């Protein structure tokens, strides 16, 4: 079969050497997963010094790193590889996600200890990987915290949708094995992809047709003989009781944290950050007491939405309209 191609070439100077750059793009040979033509770039120069090309690649790598410095990259699994999703995002300060007292410190300390001690795992014959599960009601900060944590660690985030059409066990295993370095692999809403084997037939029928990857295939990818090492996996769910016990056993999930509705500590801290001032501490305490007096559950997302609605108002106005949190 004869393929048509677009070809263009230019000459550039680099370190007193003229280099011919030839770019070829095939029009009929397509990446079936992305629909993007294959492309090759050929560099040609006179001489025998191969280090010239290594210098070019290293300089390009440093320029790319500098461009992404202070930002968080997002990747999604497309086809058989990971592709960058959207533009690099500015790192979110981990202090901006207010969890209940001690939760953020426990997760961050555990991640930092894991990253800094690979030899500890090697010496004891323990697979060098770590799994985390964040569970709790929606709107309580699970995904937001993972994004902020990645920024704090200097990691990127690789999002994997287990309900994606066409995702097989083999492709899942391949994606996990070629995930970008220094990345958090994120499996969101893991309960929506699989149903517990202990559930009743009626419960299982509600999920029929959603599974794209077999449950045993996922377990083997997470903690089987073919599973890769040197990785951090985060899973999130709104319904812990729907997860199969085999999925969240130690070795696959090493640390579980409940991310729930706001405590008085969270409400006070969020108030002080939105309305700083000399009387902020006292007003924050009064606000938390007012919210708790309604004896209703409230999520951080509701609190933040309420503060955004009154972002230009005086804190006294906020204190007088606490009941509006459940009406906005």
PyMOL commands that set and color helices and strands:
alter all, ss='L'
color gray80, all
select helices_A, chain A and resi 51-67+94-96+103-116+118-123+142-153+169-177+190-192+201-205+215-223+240-242+264-274+280-293+300-309+315-320+322-326
alter helices_A, ss='H'
color red, helices_A
select strands_A, chain A and resi 5-14+17-30+37-45+71-72+74-78+81-84+89-90+129-135+156-159+183-187+231-237+255-258
alter strands_A, ss='S'
color yellow, strands_A
deselect
rebuild
show_as cartoon
